[in-house]
Amino acid sequence: MYLVTVLGNLLIILAIRSDAHLHTPMYFFLSNLSFTDICISTSTIPKMLLNIQAQSQSISYIGCLSQVFFLMAFLVLENCLLTAMAYDRYVAICHPLKYPIIMNPSFCVLLVLVSLFISGVNSLLHTLMVLQLSFCTHLEIPDFFCELSQVIKSACSDTLINNILIYISSVILGGSALFGIIFSYSLIVCSLLRLPAGGRKYKAFSTCGSHLLVVSLFYGTAFGVYISSSVTESSRKTAVASLMYSVVPQILNPFIYSLRNEDMKMALGKIFGRISFLR
C-alpha cells in the first residue's frame, strides 16, 4: 500500500510537470496535494514497516514527537490545499473571464506558502505543548503511530490545556476550511444550474466531482476517527480508524484524479508511451 501510494502520487506529479497543458492553477494545487499525500504516508508507515521487520513495537521519545509534528503539519496542509482547490474551481466556473487574472501564478504560490505557514505554526504549537507534559515509564500507545490525541491521553500530568487547544484549532482550521469548501460549491452549483446543458457544463461537473470525492474521503475518514475515539476504548478499533484517515485517502487520491480526469489520462498515457518506447 505504501509503494502504491508513493508511486501513484509521484506519477501524478510527473504527469503534471511533463505536460505543458497541465500547467494551470488546478493542477498546480493537485501536484502539491500529491506531494503532501506522500509526506503523510512517509510520516508513519516506514517506521511501522521497520517495527514489523524488527519484531519490535518501540519508538523513541524524539521519534514519537517527530511523528506528531510532521503528521499534524501535513494533515493541516492537505486541509488548506483542499480549500484552495475549492476556491480555484469557484473562480474558474463562476468568474471564467477573470480566472487568469485572479488565479495568477504568484497568487497560487502565495496560497501554498500561507498553507505551509499555517500548518507549520499549528503543528509546532501542539508539539511544544506536548513537550510540557510528563509521561510514565514504559508508555504504551494503542496505535501504530504516535497520534496527537493518543499521546495526550497517555500523559500522567494535566492535559486540559492541550485538549482545549486541540478543540480550538480543529474548529478554526477544520471548521473554516469545511465552511469555505461548502460555500464555494454552493455558489458553483447555483452557477452551473443556470448554464444550458452541454459540454462545458459536463466538464465543470467532471472536474468538481473528483475534488468532491477527495474532500468527502478526507473529511469523512477524519470524522470517523473522531466518532470512533469518542465512543470506543478498543485499541484495535482506534488503530483501524487511524489507518482510515492516514493511509486510505492517500492511496485512493491518485486513482480518483487519474480515472475521472481525461487530461490526466492523456498525460499519463504519454508517460507510459515514452517508457514503452525506451524499452
C-alpha positions as CSV (number, residue, x, y, z in Angstrom):
1,M,0.0,0.0,0.0
2,Y,2.9,2.4,0.8
3,L,4.6,1.7,-2.6
4,V,1.3,2.2,-4.4
5,T,0.7,5.5,-2.6
6,V,4.2,6.8,-3.3
7,L,4.3,5.6,-7.0
8,G,0.8,6.7,-7.7
9,N,1.3,10.2,-6.4
10,L,4.7,10.5,-8.0
11,L,3.1,9.6,-11.3
12,I,0.6,12.4,-10.8
13,I,3.4,15.0,-10.1
14,L,5.4,13.7,-13.1
15,A,2.5,13.9,-15.4
16,I,1.7,17.5,-14.4
17,R,5.3,18.6,-14.6
18,S,5.9,17.0,-18.0
19,D,2.7,18.2,-19.8
20,A,2.5,21.9,-20.6
21,H,-1.3,21.7,-21.0
22,L,-1.5,20.9,-17.2
23,H,0.5,23.9,-16.1
24,T,-2.6,25.5,-14.7
25,P,-3.6,26.5,-11.1
26,M,-5.8,23.5,-10.6
27,Y,-3.1,21.0,-11.5
28,F,-0.5,23.1,-9.6
29,F,-2.6,22.6,-6.4
30,L,-3.1,18.9,-7.3
31,S,0.7,18.3,-7.6
32,N,1.1,19.9,-4.2
33,L,-1.7,17.7,-2.8
34,S,0.0,14.6,-4.2
35,F,3.3,15.6,-2.6
36,T,1.5,16.1,0.7
37,D,-0.1,12.7,0.4
38,I,3.4,11.1,0.0
39,C,4.6,13.0,3.1
40,I,1.6,11.9,5.2
41,S,2.2,8.3,4.4
42,T,6.0,8.6,4.9
43,S,5.5,10.2,8.3
44,T,4.1,6.9,9.8
45,I,4.3,3.9,7.5
46,P,8.1,3.4,7.1
47,K,8.5,3.3,10.9
48,M,5.7,0.8,11.2
49,L,7.3,-1.4,8.5
50,L,10.6,-1.2,10.3
51,N,9.0,-2.3,13.6
52,I,7.3,-5.3,11.8
53,Q,10.6,-6.3,10.3
54,A,12.5,-6.0,13.6
55,Q,9.6,-7.5,15.5
56,S,9.7,-4.6,17.9
57,Q,6.9,-2.1,18.7
58,S,9.2,0.5,20.3
59,I,9.7,4.2,19.3
60,S,12.0,6.8,20.9
61,Y,10.6,9.9,22.6
62,I,12.1,12.2,19.9
63,G,10.8,9.8,17.2
64,C,7.3,10.0,18.7
65,L,7.3,13.8,18.8
66,S,8.6,13.9,15.3
67,Q,5.7,11.8,14.1
68,V,3.3,14.1,16.0
69,F,4.8,17.2,14.4
70,F,5.1,16.0,10.8
71,L,1.8,14.1,10.6
72,M,-0.1,17.1,12.1
73,A,1.6,19.5,9.8
74,F,0.9,17.6,6.6
75,L,-2.7,16.8,7.5
76,V,-3.4,20.5,8.1
77,L,-1.6,21.3,4.9
78,E,-3.8,18.9,3.0
79,N,-6.8,20.6,4.7
80,C,-5.7,24.0,3.4
81,L,-4.9,22.8,-0.1
82,L,-8.3,21.2,-0.5
83,T,-9.8,24.6,0.5
84,A,-7.6,26.4,-2.1
85,M,-8.7,23.9,-4.7
86,A,-12.3,24.6,-4.0
87,Y,-11.7,28.3,-4.3
88,D,-9.9,27.7,-7.6
89,R,-12.9,25.8,-9.0
90,Y,-15.2,28.6,-7.8
91,V,-13.3,31.2,-9.7
92,A,-12.9,29.0,-12.8
93,I,-16.6,28.3,-13.1
94,C,-18.3,31.4,-11.6
95,H,-15.8,34.0,-12.9
96,P,-14.2,32.4,-16.0
97,L,-13.2,35.7,-17.7
98,K,-11.3,36.9,-14.5
99,Y,-9.8,33.5,-13.8
100,P,-6.3,34.1,-15.4
101,I,-6.1,37.5,-13.5
102,I,-7.3,36.2,-10.1
103,M,-5.5,32.8,-10.1
104,N,-2.2,34.1,-11.4
105,P,1.0,32.1,-10.6
106,S,2.1,34.5,-7.9
107,F,-1.2,34.2,-6.0
108,C,-1.2,30.4,-6.3
109,V,2.3,30.2,-4.9
110,L,1.2,32.6,-2.1
111,L,-1.8,30.3,-1.2
112,V,0.6,27.3,-0.9
113,L,3.1,29.3,1.2
114,V,0.3,30.6,3.5
115,S,-0.9,27.0,3.9
116,L,2.6,25.8,4.8
117,F,2.9,28.6,7.3
118,I,-0.4,27.8,9.0
119,S,0.2,24.1,9.1
120,G,3.8,24.6,10.4
121,V,2.8,27.0,13.2
122,N,-0.2,24.9,14.3
123,S,1.9,21.7,14.4
124,L,4.8,23.4,16.2
125,L,2.4,24.8,18.8
126,H,0.8,21.4,19.5
127,T,4.3,19.7,19.7
128,L,5.6,22.3,22.1
129,M,2.5,21.8,24.3
130,V,3.2,18.0,24.4
131,L,6.8,18.7,25.5
132,Q,5.3,20.3,28.6
133,L,3.6,17.1,29.6
134,S,5.1,14.4,31.8
135,F,4.8,10.7,30.9
136,C,5.1,7.5,32.9
137,T,7.8,4.9,32.1
138,H,7.0,2.0,29.7
139,L,4.3,4.0,28.0
140,E,2.0,2.2,25.6
141,I,0.1,4.0,22.8
142,P,-2.8,2.0,21.4
143,D,-2.0,2.7,17.7
144,F,0.6,2.0,15.0
145,F,2.0,5.6,15.2
146,C,2.1,8.5,17.6
147,E,-1.2,10.3,17.1
148,L,-1.6,13.5,19.0
149,S,-4.8,12.6,20.8
150,Q,-3.4,9.2,21.9
151,V,-0.2,10.7,23.1
152,I,-2.0,13.3,25.2
153,K,-4.3,10.6,26.6
154,S,-1.2,8.7,27.8
155,A,0.2,11.6,29.8
156,C,0.5,11.4,33.5
157,S,0.1,15.2,34.0
158,D,-2.9,17.5,33.5
159,T,-3.9,17.7,29.8
160,L,-6.8,20.2,30.0
161,I,-4.9,23.0,28.1
162,N,-3.8,20.5,25.4
163,N,-7.3,19.3,24.9
164,I,-8.7,22.8,24.7
165,L,-6.0,23.7,22.1
166,I,-7.0,20.7,20.0
167,Y,-10.7,21.7,20.0
168,I,-9.9,25.3,19.2
169,S,-7.6,24.5,16.4
170,S,-9.9,21.9,15.0
171,V,-12.8,24.3,15.0
172,I,-10.8,27.2,13.5
173,L,-8.8,25.2,10.9
174,G,-11.1,22.3,10.1
175,G,-14.4,24.2,10.5
176,S,-13.4,27.3,8.5
177,A,-11.9,25.1,5.7
178,L,-15.0,22.9,5.5
179,F,-17.3,26.1,5.5
180,G,-15.2,27.6,2.7
181,I,-15.5,24.4,0.6
182,I,-19.2,24.1,1.2
183,F,-19.8,27.8,0.4
184,S,-17.6,27.6,-2.8
185,Y,-19.6,24.6,-4.1
186,S,-22.9,26.1,-3.2
187,L,-22.0,29.0,-5.5
188,I,-20.7,26.7,-8.1
189,V,-23.9,24.6,-8.1
190,C,-26.0,27.8,-8.5
191,S,-23.9,28.9,-11.4
192,L,-24.0,25.5,-13.1
193,L,-27.8,25.3,-12.8
194,R,-28.0,28.5,-14.9
195,L,-25.9,27.1,-17.7
196,P,-27.6,25.3,-20.6
197,A,-26.9,21.6,-20.9
198,G,-23.7,20.9,-22.9
199,G,-20.0,20.0,-22.9
200,R,-18.9,22.9,-20.7
201,K,-21.4,22.0,-18.0
202,Y,-20.4,18.4,-18.1
203,K,-16.7,19.3,-17.9
204,A,-17.3,21.5,-15.0
205,F,-19.2,18.8,-13.1
206,S,-16.4,16.3,-14.0
207,T,-13.5,18.5,-12.6
208,C,-15.6,19.3,-9.5
209,G,-16.6,15.6,-9.0
210,S,-13.0,14.4,-8.5
211,H,-12.3,17.1,-5.9
212,L,-15.6,16.5,-4.1
213,L,-14.7,12.8,-3.8
214,V,-11.3,13.6,-2.3
215,V,-12.9,16.1,0.1
216,S,-15.5,13.6,1.2
217,L,-12.8,10.9,1.7
218,F,-10.6,13.2,3.7
219,Y,-13.2,14.7,6.0
220,G,-15.3,11.5,6.1
221,T,-12.4,9.4,7.5
222,A,-11.3,12.2,9.9
223,F,-14.9,12.5,11.2
224,G,-15.0,8.7,11.5
225,V,-11.8,8.7,13.7
226,Y,-13.3,11.4,15.9
227,I,-16.5,9.3,16.4
228,S,-14.5,6.1,17.0
229,S,-12.3,7.7,19.6
230,S,-15.3,9.2,21.4
231,V,-17.4,6.0,21.6
232,T,-14.8,3.2,22.0
233,E,-11.8,2.4,24.1
234,S,-10.8,-0.6,22.0
235,S,-7.2,-0.2,20.8
236,R,-7.9,-2.3,17.7
237,K,-10.8,-0.1,16.6
238,T,-8.8,3.1,17.3
239,A,-5.9,1.8,15.2
240,V,-8.2,0.8,12.3
241,A,-9.9,4.3,12.4
242,S,-6.5,5.9,12.4
243,L,-5.5,3.8,9.4
244,M,-8.6,5.0,7.5
245,Y,-7.5,8.7,7.5
246,S,-3.7,8.3,7.5
247,V,-3.4,5.7,4.7
248,V,-6.6,5.2,2.7
249,P,-7.2,8.7,1.3
250,Q,-3.6,9.0,0.2
251,I,-3.7,5.7,-1.7
252,L,-7.0,6.5,-3.4
253,N,-6.4,10.1,-4.4
254,P,-4.2,9.3,-7.5
255,F,-6.8,6.8,-8.7
256,I,-9.7,9.3,-8.3
257,Y,-7.9,12.1,-10.2
258,S,-6.5,9.8,-12.9
259,L,-9.6,7.8,-13.6
260,R,-12.1,10.7,-13.6
261,N,-10.0,13.2,-15.5
262,E,-9.4,13.0,-19.2
263,D,-6.5,15.4,-19.2
264,M,-4.7,13.3,-16.6
265,K,-5.4,10.1,-18.5
266,M,-3.8,11.7,-21.6
267,A,-0.7,12.9,-19.7
268,L,-0.2,9.5,-18.0
269,G,-0.7,7.8,-21.4
270,K,2.2,9.9,-22.8
271,I,4.4,8.9,-19.9
272,F,3.7,5.2,-20.3
273,G,4.2,5.6,-24.1
274,R,7.6,7.1,-23.6
275,I,8.6,4.3,-21.2
276,S,7.5,1.6,-23.7
277,F,9.3,3.4,-26.5
278,L,12.6,3.4,-24.4
279,R,12.2,-0.3,-24.0
